[in-house]
Amino acid sequence: MYSHYSPRESKKPPKLEGAEKEEHEKRYFMGSYGTFGMDTIHGRLFELQVYVESLNYHIFLCFAFTLIALVFWPIAALLAIPLAYMPGPEPGRQDKDMAMFKVILVLATIIGIALWSCPIIIISLGGGLDHFHKLILAKEMNFLDFLDFLLSELMVLLTIVFAWVYHEISITTAKYKESACESWKQRDGEFGLDLQFTKQQYERLRGVLKDNVGEEKISAYTHKVSEDAGVINIQDIVEILEVLPGWNGDSDHQTLVDHLYVKTGEATGLFAELAKVSNEAKEKNIWPIDVWLVREQYYPKTYLDVNVGLYVAYKNTMDLCAIVLRYFALRPVQAGLVIFLALTRSILPRFWLHFVLEGKMWPTDTFGAGGRLVAYSTVLTFFVSLVWLGVFWFVLMEYRRNLCQCMIISSIVDARSRVKFSQSYLMSCMWFGMDSEQSEAVLSKMPLLDMRISSNVAAFWRLRDYCTLDRSNERMGMSVLLSIVIIWLLLKFLLTMATMYVSGGLPAILIVTLFDLVVFGIMLIVALQAALAMNSMMDQHKQVFVEAKYEVTMAHGKHSRITGYAGEADEKAGDLQKHKDNAHHDLELCRRLLTEYLDLCNEYDARDTILFGMEVTPGKIVSSAGTMALAVMTLLQKMIANGAVDPPDVLEERLKQQARKQVALAAVHTTAKIAHSGAKFLAGKFA
C-alpha cells in the first residue's frame, strides 16, 4: 500500500564534535565542486576518477623505468646514486617519479643478483660459456634457458610495481567508502536516506539485520511508521547487501596495512593526501584537489628514500601474494588450473626443443652443468609464471565478481533481475551452486523497493552510486593490470619477431609467446566481457525508471479520483484531502526524480573503462580478439616463411590468396590516393 511518511520527525543525528568536526570542516570547506557537493558519493567518485587518470600516467612511467632498470640491472643500483642528489622543486620536496625510479633501479640489481647468481656459478664451474654454446648448437639446450632469467626478472619487477599500486588503490577506496558511510550518519533530515517497505518486508529485513549485525547496531532511523509500513535507514540496507553472496570478495574482508604509514608516519593514497593539503588550500580559497593536481601528485612532501621504498615494496608484494594464496586455498579447482598453466608454460620450451627442433628433451649429462642449469631455469620459470598467472587470475576473478554486485543492485528494484540472480548466479554451478534451501535463504534477505515512493527512488540512486564506489578498487586494479599485461605482451611479441628475423629459425621463445598470447588473451577477453556485462546491467536501470514512471502516473491518476464520500464528517473529509495532497506531492516528486535519473543514465553515467580508459563495447571486444588472433597468425606465418614448418596445401594456398588480396588492396588504395590528390590539385588550379 502506498503511504506518505516523514521518517525524521523528532529524530536528530549525532553531531560531529571535536577533532572529527574540525577534520570534516577542513576537508570540505569549499562545500561543492561547482554543482555537486564534495561530501557526496558523486564528489568522491569525481576525485577517484581524477586519481585513476593521474595513476595511469605514473604507471606508464614506472613501466618505462622498469625496462631501463632491466637493461642496466648489473649497474642499475649505481645509476640510482646520482638521482638521489637531484634537487626538488623546493626544499624538502622530491620528484615522486624519480623517487620510484631509484627504488626500481635498486630492486632490479637486487633481484638480478638473486636470479643470476646460481646460473653464473653453474656456468663458471661447468666449463664456461663455450661449453654451453656447444650444448645450444647440439640442441641439448636453447637460448631461452638463458633469456628466461631476464624475462623472469621483468615479470617479478612488474609484479612488485602492481603490488604497490594495488595497495594504494585498495587503501584509498576503503577510506572513501568509510567516509561515505560516515557522511550518511551526519546528515540531518536529508531526503533519500530512508527506504519505505511494507510491513512484511520491514519485519523480514529487520530480522536479517538482527541476525547479522545485532540489534544494538541497527540505526535509530530504522523504525515503524504505521501499522502497515516501516522505514529502514540506507546504512542498514548496505549492511544487508554486504551479507549477500558475491557482494564482498575475499580481499574485502582483509584490511591492508599502510606500510608507508608504518615506516614514515605519513598515510598513503589520495584520500590522505587531500587531507594534508586542505589547510593550505583553505588559505588560498581553492579546492584541495587543485593543489594535489599541480604539486602533490608530482612533488610530495613525504620523502621516499631507497630504504623506505624497498621496505614498502617488499611488504606490499608479500601482502598481495598472501591474499592470492588465501584466495586459491579456498578454491582448489582454480588453483589446480593455474598450477597446470604455469607448469605447461615452464616445460613447453623442452617439448619444443625435442619435438619441433629435433633436439634433446634434456641435456645428455642429466646431472651435469647443463642439466642443473636447465632444471634451475625450468623451476624458476614455473614459480614466476605461477605468481604472474595467479595474480592476474585473482584480479580477474575479483573484477568478474562485480557482476554479482551489479545484479544485486538491479534485483532490489527489478523483479526480473531477482529471478536472473537466483537462476544464473545462486543456483548456477559456474557461480555459487546453491541448492534450493540455500537460494531461498539468500532471497529472503534481499529487499525489493517500491519505486512509486520518492524517498525510495532517491535512496536507490544513492545505493547505485555506492555500488559504483564499492567496485572502484577492483575496477581500477583491473585497469592497471590490463595496461601492464598488454604492454608486456606487445614487448614479448616484438622480441619474438626480432629473434625469428635474426635467427631465421624457430626459437623456443616462439612457443612461449604463443602460449602467453592465447592464455592471457583469453583472460583479457573475459575481463572485457565482464565490463561490457556490467555496463549493460547498469543501462537496464533505464528500463526500470521508465516502467516506474508509468506506474507513478497510474498511481497519480488513481489518487486524483479520491473524493470525500457523501455523509462523511467534515473532519474525516479534511483528513482524506490532506492525505490526497501529500500523496499527489510525493508522486509528482517521484516522477521528477525518475525523469532526472533517466536523463543521467542517458547522458552521464559511470562506466567501466578498463581498456586504456576507453569504454568497453562489443566492437572493442571483437577488435581485441582480432588483434590477439592477428598476432598469433603473424607468428605462424613467420614460422612458415622460415621454412621450419611445412604447411598443408590448403593453408598455403589460402595464405597466398590472402597475400595477393593484400597487394591488390594496397594498389587500389594507392591509386585512389593518387587520383584524390590529382583531383584536389586540379580543383585548386581551376579555382
C-alpha positions as CSV (number, residue, x, y, z in Angstrom):
1,M,0.0,0.0,0.0
2,Y,1.3,3.5,-0.9
3,S,1.6,5.9,2.0
4,H,3.3,9.2,2.7
5,Y,5.5,9.5,5.7
6,S,8.0,11.8,7.4
7,P,10.5,9.5,9.0
8,R,12.8,12.1,10.6
9,E,10.2,13.7,12.8
10,S,11.7,14.1,16.3
11,K,14.9,12.3,15.3
12,K,18.3,14.1,15.1
13,P,21.6,12.5,14.1
14,P,24.6,12.8,16.4
15,K,26.6,15.9,15.6
16,L,30.2,15.9,14.8
17,E,32.3,17.1,17.8
18,G,35.9,17.9,18.5
19,A,38.6,16.6,16.1
20,E,36.0,14.9,13.8
21,K,34.1,18.2,13.3
22,E,37.4,20.1,12.7
23,E,38.6,17.4,10.2
24,H,35.3,17.4,8.3
25,E,35.2,21.2,8.1
26,K,38.8,21.4,7.0
27,R,38.3,18.8,4.3
28,Y,35.0,20.0,2.8
29,F,35.3,23.8,3.4
30,M,34.6,24.6,-0.2
31,G,31.2,22.8,0.0
32,S,30.9,21.6,-3.5
33,Y,32.6,21.1,-6.9
34,G,30.5,23.7,-8.6
35,T,27.2,21.9,-8.9
36,F,27.7,18.7,-6.9
37,G,28.7,18.5,-3.3
38,M,32.2,17.5,-2.1
39,D,30.8,15.5,0.8
40,T,28.7,13.2,-1.5
41,I,29.4,9.9,-3.3
42,H,29.3,11.9,-6.6
43,G,32.1,14.1,-5.2
44,R,34.1,11.1,-4.1
45,L,33.7,9.3,-7.5
46,F,34.9,12.5,-9.2
47,E,38.1,12.5,-7.0
48,L,38.7,8.8,-7.7
49,Q,38.3,9.4,-11.5
50,V,40.9,12.1,-11.3
51,Y,43.1,9.7,-9.3
52,V,42.8,7.0,-11.9
53,E,43.7,9.3,-14.8
54,S,46.8,10.5,-12.9
55,L,47.7,7.0,-11.8
56,N,47.8,5.7,-15.4
57,Y,50.4,8.3,-16.3
58,H,52.6,7.3,-13.3
59,I,52.1,3.6,-14.1
60,F,53.4,4.1,-17.7
61,L,56.5,5.9,-16.3
62,C,57.1,3.1,-13.9
63,F,56.9,0.6,-16.8
64,A,59.4,2.6,-18.7
65,F,61.7,2.8,-15.6
66,T,61.4,-1.0,-15.2
67,L,62.6,-1.6,-18.8
68,I,65.5,0.8,-18.3
69,A,66.4,-0.9,-15.0
70,L,66.2,-4.3,-16.6
71,V,68.7,-3.4,-19.3
72,F,71.2,-2.0,-16.8
73,W,70.4,-4.3,-13.9
74,P,74.1,-5.2,-13.1
75,I,74.8,-1.5,-12.5
76,A,71.3,-0.2,-12.0
77,A,71.9,0.5,-8.3
78,L,74.8,2.6,-9.2
79,L,72.7,4.7,-11.5
80,A,70.4,5.4,-8.6
81,I,73.2,7.3,-6.7
82,P,73.1,10.5,-8.9
83,L,69.3,10.5,-8.8
84,A,69.5,10.9,-5.0
85,Y,71.2,14.2,-5.5
86,M,68.7,15.6,-8.0
87,P,67.2,18.8,-6.5
88,G,63.5,19.0,-6.0
89,P,61.3,22.0,-6.9
90,E,61.6,23.3,-3.4
91,P,63.5,22.3,-0.2
92,G,62.0,19.3,1.5
93,R,60.3,18.0,-1.7
94,Q,61.2,15.4,-4.2
95,D,60.1,14.2,-7.6
96,K,57.8,11.3,-6.9
97,D,58.6,9.5,-10.2
98,M,62.3,9.9,-9.7
99,A,62.0,8.5,-6.2
100,M,60.2,5.5,-7.6
101,F,62.9,5.2,-10.4
102,K,65.6,5.0,-7.7
103,V,63.7,2.2,-5.9
104,I,63.1,0.3,-9.1
105,L,66.8,0.6,-10.1
106,V,67.9,-0.8,-6.8
107,L,65.3,-3.6,-6.9
108,A,66.5,-4.5,-10.4
109,T,70.0,-5.0,-9.2
110,I,68.9,-7.0,-6.1
111,I,66.5,-9.2,-8.0
112,G,69.0,-9.6,-10.8
113,I,71.7,-10.8,-8.5
114,A,69.3,-13.2,-6.8
115,L,68.2,-14.7,-10.1
116,W,71.6,-14.8,-11.9
117,S,73.9,-15.9,-9.0
118,C,73.1,-19.6,-9.4
119,P,73.4,-19.6,-13.2
120,I,76.7,-17.7,-13.1
121,I,78.1,-20.3,-10.6
122,I,76.9,-23.2,-12.7
123,I,78.4,-21.8,-15.9
124,S,81.7,-20.9,-14.2
125,L,82.1,-24.3,-12.7
126,G,80.6,-26.2,-15.6
127,G,83.0,-25.4,-18.4
128,G,82.3,-21.8,-19.2
129,L,80.3,-20.2,-21.9
130,D,82.0,-22.3,-24.7
131,H,80.6,-25.5,-23.2
132,F,77.1,-24.1,-23.0
133,H,77.4,-22.7,-26.5
134,K,78.2,-26.2,-27.8
135,L,75.1,-27.5,-25.9
136,I,72.9,-25.0,-27.7
137,L,74.4,-25.9,-31.1
138,A,73.9,-29.6,-30.3
139,K,70.2,-28.8,-29.4
140,E,70.5,-30.0,-25.9
141,M,69.7,-26.5,-24.6
142,N,68.2,-23.5,-26.2
143,F,68.9,-19.8,-25.8
144,L,65.6,-19.3,-23.9
145,D,67.2,-21.1,-21.0
146,F,69.4,-18.0,-20.5
147,L,66.9,-15.4,-21.7
148,D,64.3,-16.8,-19.1
149,F,66.3,-15.2,-16.3
150,L,65.9,-11.8,-17.8
151,L,62.2,-12.3,-18.6
152,S,61.6,-13.7,-15.1
153,E,63.2,-10.6,-13.7
154,L,60.9,-8.4,-15.7
155,M,57.8,-10.3,-14.5
156,V,59.0,-10.0,-10.9
157,L,59.6,-6.3,-11.2
158,L,56.1,-5.8,-12.8
159,T,54.5,-7.8,-10.0
160,I,56.2,-5.6,-7.4
161,V,55.1,-2.4,-9.2
162,F,51.5,-3.7,-9.4
163,A,51.5,-4.8,-5.8
164,W,52.5,-1.2,-4.8
165,V,49.7,0.3,-6.9
166,Y,47.2,-2.4,-5.8
167,H,47.9,-1.5,-2.1
168,E,47.5,2.3,-2.8
169,I,44.2,1.8,-4.7
170,S,42.7,-0.6,-2.1
171,I,43.6,1.7,0.9
172,T,42.3,4.8,-0.9
173,T,38.9,3.3,-1.9
174,A,38.5,1.8,1.5
175,K,38.9,5.2,3.1
176,Y,36.4,6.7,0.6
177,K,33.8,4.0,1.4
178,E,34.2,4.6,5.1
179,S,33.9,8.3,4.6
180,A,30.7,7.9,2.5
181,C,29.1,5.8,5.2
182,E,30.2,8.2,7.9
183,S,28.8,11.1,5.9
184,W,25.4,9.4,5.8
185,K,25.4,9.3,9.6
186,Q,25.8,13.0,9.9
187,R,23.0,14.1,7.5
188,D,20.2,15.9,9.4
189,G,16.9,15.3,7.7
190,E,18.3,14.8,4.3
191,F,15.9,13.4,1.7
192,G,16.7,9.9,0.3
193,L,18.4,8.3,3.3
194,D,15.5,6.1,4.3
195,L,13.6,3.4,2.4
196,Q,10.0,2.6,3.0
197,F,8.8,-1.0,3.0
198,T,5.5,-2.8,3.6
199,K,5.0,-4.5,7.0
200,Q,6.0,-7.9,5.7
201,Q,9.3,-6.8,4.1
202,Y,10.1,-4.5,7.0
203,E,9.8,-7.3,9.6
204,R,11.8,-9.7,7.5
205,L,14.6,-7.3,6.8
206,R,14.8,-6.2,10.4
207,G,15.2,-9.8,11.3
208,V,18.1,-10.1,8.9
209,L,19.8,-7.1,10.5
210,K,19.2,-8.5,14.0
211,D,20.8,-11.9,13.0
212,N,23.8,-10.4,11.1
213,V,24.8,-7.2,12.8
214,G,23.0,-7.3,16.1
215,E,20.0,-5.4,17.5
216,E,22.3,-2.8,19.1
217,K,23.9,-1.8,15.7
218,I,20.7,-1.2,13.9
219,S,20.2,2.5,13.0
220,A,17.9,4.6,15.1
221,Y,16.2,5.7,11.9
222,T,15.1,2.1,11.2
223,H,11.6,2.0,12.7
224,K,7.9,1.5,12.0
225,V,5.9,4.5,10.7
226,S,2.5,2.8,10.8
227,E,0.8,-0.5,11.2
228,D,1.3,-1.2,7.6
229,A,4.8,0.1,6.8
230,G,8.2,0.8,8.2
231,V,11.4,2.5,7.1
232,I,15.0,1.2,7.1
233,N,18.0,3.5,7.0
234,I,20.2,3.3,4.0
235,Q,23.2,2.3,6.2
236,D,21.2,-0.8,7.3
237,I,20.3,-1.6,3.7
238,V,24.1,-1.6,2.9
239,E,24.7,-3.9,5.8
240,I,22.1,-6.3,4.3
241,L,23.6,-6.1,0.9
242,E,27.0,-6.9,2.2
243,V,25.9,-10.2,3.6
244,L,24.6,-11.4,0.3
245,P,26.9,-13.8,-1.7
246,G,29.0,-12.1,-4.2
247,W,28.8,-8.5,-2.8
248,N,32.2,-8.8,-1.0
249,G,35.2,-10.6,-2.3
250,D,38.0,-12.3,-0.3
251,S,40.1,-9.2,-0.3
252,D,37.3,-7.0,1.1
253,H,37.5,-9.0,4.4
254,Q,41.2,-8.2,4.8
255,T,42.5,-4.8,6.0
256,L,45.6,-4.0,4.1
257,V,48.3,-2.4,6.2
258,D,49.6,1.0,5.1
259,H,53.3,0.2,5.2
260,L,54.3,3.7,4.2
261,Y,52.5,5.0,7.3
262,V,54.1,2.4,9.5
263,K,57.6,3.4,8.2
264,T,57.2,7.2,7.9
265,G,54.1,8.2,9.8
266,E,52.6,9.6,6.6
267,A,49.4,7.9,5.2
268,T,49.4,6.8,1.6
269,G,46.7,7.4,-1.1
270,L,44.7,10.2,-2.5
271,F,42.3,10.5,0.5
272,A,45.1,11.1,2.9
273,E,47.0,13.4,0.6
274,L,44.0,15.7,0.1
275,A,43.7,15.9,3.8
276,K,47.3,17.0,4.1
277,V,46.9,20.0,1.7
278,S,43.4,21.1,3.0
279,N,44.8,23.8,5.3
280,E,46.9,25.3,2.5
281,A,44.0,25.1,0.1
282,K,41.8,26.8,2.6
283,E,44.2,29.7,2.9
284,K,44.2,30.1,-0.9
285,N,40.5,29.6,-1.2
286,I,40.8,26.8,-3.8
287,W,40.0,23.2,-3.8
288,P,42.5,20.7,-2.2
289,I,42.4,18.6,-5.4
290,D,43.8,21.6,-7.3
291,V,46.8,21.7,-5.0
292,W,47.2,18.0,-5.3
293,L,47.0,18.0,-9.1
294,V,49.7,20.6,-9.7
295,R,52.1,19.7,-6.9
296,E,51.5,16.8,-4.6
297,Q,51.0,14.1,-7.3
298,Y,54.4,15.1,-8.7
299,Y,56.3,16.5,-5.7
300,P,55.0,15.1,-2.4
301,K,56.4,16.4,0.8
302,T,56.9,12.9,2.2
303,Y,60.4,11.9,1.3
304,L,60.7,8.4,-0.1
305,D,64.3,7.2,0.2
306,V,65.6,3.9,-1.0
307,N,65.3,2.2,2.4
308,V,61.7,3.1,2.8
309,G,60.9,2.2,-0.8
310,L,62.5,-1.2,-0.5
311,Y,60.6,-1.9,2.8
312,V,57.2,-0.8,1.3
313,A,57.8,-2.7,-1.9
314,Y,58.7,-5.9,-0.1
315,K,55.8,-5.7,2.4
316,N,53.2,-4.8,-0.3
317,T,54.3,-7.7,-2.5
318,M,54.2,-10.1,0.4
319,D,50.7,-8.9,1.3
320,L,49.5,-9.3,-2.3
321,C,51.0,-12.8,-2.5
322,A,49.3,-13.8,0.8
323,I,45.9,-12.5,-0.4
324,V,46.3,-14.5,-3.7
325,L,47.4,-17.6,-1.8
326,R,44.4,-17.4,0.6
327,Y,42.1,-17.0,-2.4
328,F,43.4,-20.2,-4.1
329,A,43.4,-22.1,-0.8
330,L,39.6,-21.8,-0.8
331,R,39.4,-22.8,-4.5
332,P,41.4,-26.0,-5.2
333,V,40.0,-26.4,-8.7
334,Q,41.1,-22.9,-9.8
335,A,44.4,-23.4,-8.0
336,G,44.9,-26.7,-10.0
337,L,44.2,-24.9,-13.3
338,V,46.7,-22.1,-12.6
339,I,49.3,-24.6,-11.5
340,F,48.7,-26.6,-14.7
341,L,49.1,-23.5,-16.8
342,A,52.3,-22.4,-15.0
343,L,53.7,-25.9,-15.4
344,T,52.8,-26.0,-19.1
345,R,54.4,-22.7,-19.6
346,S,57.7,-23.8,-17.9
347,I,58.1,-27.1,-19.8
348,L,56.9,-26.0,-23.3
349,P,60.4,-25.0,-24.4
350,R,61.7,-28.5,-23.6
351,F,58.9,-30.1,-25.7
352,W,59.5,-27.6,-28.4
353,L,63.2,-28.4,-28.5
354,H,62.6,-32.1,-28.7
355,F,59.6,-32.5,-30.9
356,V,59.9,-29.5,-33.3
357,L,63.6,-28.7,-33.4
358,E,64.5,-32.4,-33.1
359,G,66.8,-31.9,-30.2
360,K,67.1,-33.4,-26.7
361,M,64.3,-33.2,-24.2
362,W,67.0,-32.9,-21.5
363,P,70.8,-32.4,-21.8
364,T,72.7,-35.7,-22.1
365,D,74.5,-35.1,-18.9
366,T,71.4,-35.1,-16.8
367,F,73.0,-34.1,-13.5
368,G,75.9,-32.2,-15.1
369,A,76.2,-28.4,-15.5
370,G,73.8,-28.3,-18.5
371,G,71.2,-30.4,-16.6
372,R,71.5,-28.3,-13.5
373,L,71.1,-25.0,-15.4
374,V,68.0,-26.3,-17.3
375,A,66.5,-27.5,-14.1
376,Y,67.1,-24.2,-12.4
377,S,65.7,-22.3,-15.4
378,T,62.6,-24.5,-15.5
379,V,61.8,-24.3,-11.8
380,L,62.4,-20.5,-11.8
381,T,60.1,-20.1,-14.8
382,F,57.4,-22.2,-13.1
383,F,57.3,-20.2,-9.9
384,V,57.5,-16.8,-11.6
385,S,54.7,-17.9,-14.0
386,L,52.7,-19.2,-11.1
387,V,52.8,-15.8,-9.4
388,W,52.2,-13.9,-12.5
389,L,49.2,-16.1,-13.6
390,G,47.9,-16.3,-10.1
391,V,47.9,-12.5,-9.6
392,F,46.2,-12.0,-13.0
393,W,43.6,-14.7,-12.3
394,F,42.9,-13.3,-8.8
395,V,42.4,-9.8,-10.0
396,L,40.3,-11.0,-12.9
397,M,38.0,-13.1,-10.7
398,E,37.6,-10.3,-8.2
399,Y,36.7,-7.9,-11.0
400,R,34.3,-10.5,-12.5
401,R,32.6,-10.9,-9.1
402,N,31.4,-7.3,-9.5
403,L,28.8,-8.8,-11.8
404,C,27.1,-10.0,-8.7
405,Q,27.1,-6.6,-7.2
406,C,25.5,-5.1,-10.3
407,M,23.0,-7.9,-10.4
408,I,22.1,-7.4,-6.7
409,I,21.7,-3.6,-7.1
410,S,19.4,-4.4,-10.1
411,S,17.5,-7.0,-8.1
412,I,16.4,-4.6,-5.4
413,V,14.3,-2.6,-8.0
414,D,13.6,-5.2,-10.7
415,A,11.9,-8.5,-10.1
416,R,13.2,-9.8,-13.4
417,S,16.8,-9.3,-12.2
418,R,15.9,-11.0,-9.0
419,V,14.8,-14.1,-10.9
420,K,18.0,-14.0,-13.0
421,F,20.2,-13.7,-9.9
422,S,18.5,-16.8,-8.4
423,Q,18.8,-18.9,-11.6
424,S,22.0,-17.7,-13.2
425,Y,24.1,-17.0,-10.1
426,L,22.8,-18.6,-6.9
427,M,21.9,-22.0,-8.4
428,S,24.5,-21.9,-11.2
429,C,27.5,-24.2,-10.9
430,M,29.5,-21.5,-12.6
431,W,29.0,-19.2,-9.6
432,F,27.7,-20.4,-6.2
433,G,26.0,-23.7,-7.0
434,M,23.5,-23.4,-4.1
435,D,20.6,-25.8,-3.5
436,S,17.0,-24.7,-3.2
437,E,17.1,-24.1,0.5
438,Q,20.3,-22.1,0.4
439,S,19.0,-20.0,-2.5
440,E,15.7,-19.4,-0.7
441,A,17.6,-18.2,2.4
442,V,19.5,-15.7,0.2
443,L,16.4,-14.4,-1.5
444,S,14.8,-13.9,1.9
445,K,17.5,-11.3,2.7
446,M,17.0,-9.3,-0.5
447,P,14.9,-6.2,-0.4
448,L,12.6,-5.2,-3.2
449,L,11.8,-1.4,-3.5
450,D,8.6,0.2,-4.4
451,M,9.7,2.8,-6.9
452,R,6.4,4.7,-6.6
453,I,7.8,6.3,-3.4
454,S,10.0,9.3,-3.9
455,S,12.4,8.6,-1.0
456,N,12.9,5.0,-2.3
457,V,13.8,6.4,-5.7
458,A,16.3,8.9,-4.3
459,A,17.8,6.2,-1.9
460,F,18.2,3.7,-4.8
461,W,20.3,6.2,-6.7
462,R,22.5,6.6,-3.7
463,L,22.8,2.9,-3.4
464,R,23.6,2.7,-7.1
465,D,26.4,5.3,-6.7
466,Y,27.6,3.4,-3.6
467,C,27.9,0.2,-5.6
468,T,30.0,2.1,-8.2
469,L,32.2,3.4,-5.4
470,D,32.5,0.0,-3.8
471,R,33.6,-1.5,-7.1
472,S,36.3,1.1,-7.6
473,N,39.2,-0.9,-6.2
474,E,38.6,-3.9,-8.4
475,R,37.9,-1.8,-11.5
476,M,41.0,0.4,-11.0
477,G,43.2,-2.7,-10.2
478,M,41.9,-4.5,-13.4
479,S,42.5,-1.4,-15.5
480,V,46.1,-1.0,-14.3
481,L,46.9,-4.7,-14.6
482,L,45.4,-4.9,-18.1
483,S,47.6,-2.0,-19.2
484,I,50.7,-3.7,-17.8
485,V,49.9,-7.1,-19.4
486,I,49.0,-5.7,-22.8
487,I,52.3,-3.7,-23.0
488,W,54.2,-6.8,-21.7
489,L,52.6,-9.0,-24.4
490,L,53.5,-6.4,-27.1
491,L,57.1,-6.3,-26.0
492,K,57.3,-10.1,-26.0
493,F,55.7,-10.2,-29.4
494,L,58.3,-7.7,-30.8
495,L,61.1,-9.5,-29.1
496,T,60.0,-12.8,-30.6
497,M,59.6,-11.4,-34.1
498,A,63.1,-9.8,-33.8
499,T,64.6,-13.1,-32.7
500,M,62.9,-15.0,-35.6
501,Y,64.2,-12.5,-38.1
502,V,67.7,-12.7,-36.8
503,S,67.9,-16.4,-36.3
504,G,65.8,-17.4,-39.3
505,G,64.5,-20.5,-37.4
506,L,62.0,-21.3,-34.7
507,P,63.4,-20.2,-31.3
508,A,61.8,-21.6,-28.2
509,I,60.6,-18.2,-27.2
510,L,58.1,-18.5,-30.0
511,I,56.0,-21.2,-28.4
512,V,56.1,-19.4,-25.0
513,T,54.9,-16.2,-26.7
514,L,52.1,-18.1,-28.5
515,F,51.1,-19.6,-25.1
516,D,51.1,-16.1,-23.5
517,L,49.1,-14.6,-26.3
518,V,46.4,-17.3,-26.1
519,V,46.1,-17.7,-22.4
520,F,46.4,-14.0,-21.4
521,G,44.4,-13.0,-24.5
522,I,41.5,-15.3,-23.3
523,M,41.6,-13.8,-19.8
524,L,41.7,-10.3,-21.3
525,I,38.6,-11.0,-23.4
526,V,36.9,-12.4,-20.2
527,A,37.7,-9.1,-18.4
528,L,36.3,-7.0,-21.3
529,Q,33.2,-9.2,-21.5
530,A,32.6,-8.7,-17.7
531,A,33.0,-4.9,-18.1
532,L,30.5,-5.0,-21.0
533,A,28.0,-7.0,-19.0
534,M,28.3,-4.7,-16.0
535,N,27.7,-1.6,-18.2
536,S,24.7,-3.4,-19.8
537,M,23.3,-4.1,-16.3
538,M,23.6,-0.5,-15.3
539,D,21.9,0.5,-18.6
540,Q,19.0,-1.7,-17.8
541,H,18.1,0.6,-15.0
542,K,16.8,2.9,-17.6
543,Q,14.0,0.4,-18.3
544,V,13.3,0.2,-14.6
545,F,12.9,4.0,-14.4
546,V,10.7,4.1,-17.5
547,E,8.4,1.4,-16.1
548,A,8.3,3.2,-12.7
549,K,7.3,6.4,-14.4
550,Y,4.3,4.6,-15.9
551,E,3.3,3.1,-12.5
552,V,3.7,6.5,-10.9
553,T,1.4,8.1,-13.5
554,M,-1.2,5.4,-12.9
555,A,-0.9,5.8,-9.2
556,H,-1.3,9.6,-9.6
557,G,-4.5,9.1,-11.7
558,K,-5.9,6.7,-9.0
559,H,-5.4,9.2,-6.2
560,S,-6.8,12.0,-8.3
561,R,-10.2,10.2,-8.2
562,I,-10.3,10.1,-4.4
563,T,-13.0,12.4,-3.2
564,G,-15.0,12.7,0.0
565,Y,-18.0,10.3,0.3
566,A,-21.4,11.7,0.9
567,G,-22.4,11.9,4.6
568,E,-18.8,11.9,5.9
569,A,-17.9,14.2,8.7
570,D,-16.0,17.4,7.7
571,E,-13.1,16.3,9.9
572,K,-12.8,13.0,8.1
573,A,-13.1,14.6,4.7
574,G,-10.3,17.0,5.7
575,D,-8.0,14.2,6.7
576,L,-8.7,12.5,3.4
577,Q,-7.9,15.6,1.5
578,K,-4.7,16.1,3.4
579,H,-3.7,12.5,2.6
580,K,-4.6,13.1,-1.0
581,D,-2.4,16.3,-1.2
582,N,0.5,14.5,0.4
583,A,0.2,11.6,-2.0
584,H,0.0,13.8,-5.0
585,H,3.0,15.8,-3.9
586,D,5.1,12.7,-3.4
587,L,4.1,11.2,-6.7
588,E,5.0,14.4,-8.5
589,L,8.4,14.4,-6.8
590,C,8.8,10.7,-7.6
591,R,8.1,11.3,-11.3
592,R,10.5,14.2,-11.5
593,L,13.3,12.2,-9.8
594,L,12.7,9.3,-12.2
595,T,12.9,11.6,-15.2
596,E,16.2,13.2,-13.9
597,Y,17.8,9.8,-13.2
598,L,16.8,8.6,-16.6
599,D,18.5,11.6,-18.1
600,L,21.6,10.9,-16.0
601,C,21.7,7.4,-17.2
602,N,21.4,8.5,-20.8
603,E,23.8,11.5,-20.7
604,Y,26.1,10.9,-17.8
605,D,26.7,7.6,-16.1
606,A,29.8,6.0,-14.6
607,R,31.1,3.3,-16.9
608,D,33.7,0.6,-16.6
609,T,36.6,1.8,-18.8
610,I,39.3,-0.7,-18.1
611,L,40.9,-0.8,-21.6
612,F,43.3,2.2,-21.5
613,G,40.5,4.5,-20.3
614,M,38.1,3.5,-23.2
615,E,34.6,2.3,-22.7
616,V,34.2,-1.3,-23.5
617,T,31.9,-2.1,-26.4
618,P,31.2,-5.3,-28.4
619,G,33.2,-3.8,-31.2
620,K,36.3,-3.3,-28.9
621,I,36.0,-6.9,-27.7
622,V,35.9,-8.2,-31.2
623,S,38.8,-5.8,-32.1
624,S,40.9,-7.1,-29.1
625,A,40.2,-10.7,-30.0
626,G,41.1,-10.0,-33.6
627,T,44.3,-8.3,-32.5
628,M,45.4,-11.3,-30.5
629,A,44.5,-13.6,-33.3
630,L,46.4,-11.5,-35.8
631,A,49.5,-11.6,-33.6
632,V,49.3,-15.4,-33.4
633,M,48.8,-15.6,-37.2
634,T,51.8,-13.3,-37.8
635,L,54.0,-15.6,-35.8
636,L,52.6,-18.7,-37.6
637,Q,53.2,-17.0,-41.0
638,K,56.8,-16.2,-39.9
639,M,57.2,-19.9,-39.0
640,I,56.1,-20.9,-42.5
641,A,58.2,-18.2,-44.1
642,N,61.3,-19.5,-42.3
643,G,60.6,-22.9,-43.8
644,A,60.7,-24.6,-40.5
645,V,57.1,-25.6,-40.8
646,D,55.6,-27.3,-43.8
647,P,52.0,-26.1,-44.1
648,P,49.2,-28.1,-45.6
649,D,48.5,-27.3,-49.2
650,V,45.1,-25.8,-48.4
651,L,46.6,-23.4,-45.8
652,E,49.5,-22.5,-48.1
653,E,47.1,-21.7,-51.0
654,R,44.9,-19.6,-48.6
655,L,47.9,-17.7,-47.4
656,K,49.0,-16.9,-51.0
657,Q,45.4,-15.7,-51.8
658,Q,45.5,-13.5,-48.8
659,A,48.9,-12.1,-49.8
660,R,47.6,-11.4,-53.3
661,K,44.5,-9.8,-51.9
662,Q,46.5,-7.5,-49.7
663,V,48.7,-6.5,-52.6
664,A,45.6,-5.7,-54.7
665,L,44.0,-3.7,-51.9
666,A,47.3,-1.8,-51.4
667,A,47.3,-1.0,-55.2
668,V,43.7,0.2,-55.2
669,H,44.4,2.3,-52.1
670,T,47.4,3.9,-53.7
671,T,45.6,4.6,-57.0
672,A,42.7,6.1,-55.1
673,K,45.0,8.3,-53.1
674,I,46.8,9.5,-56.3
675,A,43.5,10.2,-58.0
676,H,42.3,12.1,-55.0
677,S,45.5,14.2,-54.9
678,G,45.2,14.9,-58.6
679,A,41.6,16.0,-58.4
680,K,42.4,18.2,-55.4
681,F,45.3,19.8,-57.4
682,L,43.2,20.4,-60.5
683,A,40.4,21.8,-58.4
684,G,42.8,24.2,-56.8
685,K,44.1,25.2,-60.2
686,F,40.7,25.9,-61.7
687,A,39.6,27.7,-58.5
